[in-house]
């Protein structure tokens, strides 16, 4: 059975972080509110980089943090 978690793990293995973040940013169980917000910000910074740079967000740092959280939560089989 293909689940959202397994899809995210497969995308991480392929290093397709944008698609993995698109799915994982909607997860609520097992993720703190702070981590969830960082996943959402990372995805938004990937898709709307110019907008977030205009707001003064360090998009590179936000994306890196989001990917690190993504890998920490979903990067290995549980």
C-alpha positions as CSV (number, residue, x, y, z in Angstrom):
1,X,0.0,0.0,0.0
2,X,1.4,3.4,-1.0
3,X,1.0,5.9,1.8
4,X,1.9,9.6,1.9
5,X,4.7,8.8,4.3
6,X,6.2,6.2,1.9
7,X,5.8,8.7,-0.9
8,X,7.7,11.3,1.0
9,X,10.4,8.8,1.9
10,X,10.8,7.9,-1.8
11,X,11.0,11.5,-2.8
12,X,13.7,12.2,-0.1
13,X,15.7,9.2,-1.4
14,X,15.5,10.8,-4.9
15,X,16.5,14.1,-3.4
16,X,13.3,15.7,-4.7
17,X,12.8,17.9,-1.7
18,X,10.3,20.3,-3.2
19,X,7.8,17.6,-3.9
20,X,8.4,15.9,-0.6
21,X,7.9,19.2,1.2
22,X,4.7,19.8,-0.7
23,X,3.3,16.6,0.7
24,X,4.8,16.7,4.2
25,X,3.9,20.3,5.0
26,X,0.3,19.2,5.5
27,X,1.2,16.5,8.0
28,X,0.1,17.2,11.6
29,X,0.7,14.0,13.6
30,X,4.1,13.5,15.1
31,X,5.4,16.9,14.1
32,X,5.7,19.9,16.4
33,X,4.0,23.2,15.4
34,X,7.4,24.8,15.0
35,X,8.7,22.1,12.7
36,X,5.5,22.2,10.8
37,X,5.8,25.9,10.2
38,X,9.4,25.5,9.1
39,X,8.4,22.8,6.6
40,X,5.7,25.2,5.2
41,X,8.1,28.1,5.0
42,X,10.7,26.0,3.2
43,X,8.2,24.9,0.6
44,X,7.0,28.5,0.2
45,X,10.5,29.8,-0.1
46,X,11.2,27.2,-2.9
47,X,8.1,28.1,-4.9
48,X,8.0,31.9,-4.2
49,X,11.6,32.8,-3.6
50,X,11.5,36.4,-4.8
51,X,8.4,37.2,-2.7
52,X,10.0,35.9,0.5
53,X,13.3,37.7,-0.2
54,X,11.4,40.9,-0.6
55,X,9.9,40.3,2.9
56,X,13.5,40.0,4.2
57,X,13.4,36.2,4.7
58,X,16.8,34.4,4.3
59,X,15.4,31.8,1.9
60,X,18.5,29.7,1.7
61,X,18.5,29.2,5.5
62,X,14.7,28.6,5.6
63,X,15.0,26.0,2.8
64,X,18.0,24.3,4.5
65,X,16.2,24.1,7.8
66,X,13.1,22.7,6.2
67,X,15.0,20.0,4.4
68,X,16.9,19.0,7.6
69,X,13.5,18.7,9.4
70,X,12.1,16.7,6.5
71,X,15.0,14.3,6.6
72,X,15.0,14.0,10.4
73,X,11.3,13.0,10.4
74,X,10.9,11.0,7.2
75,X,14.4,10.3,5.9
76,X,14.6,6.8,7.3
77,X,12.1,3.9,7.6
78,X,10.3,3.8,10.9
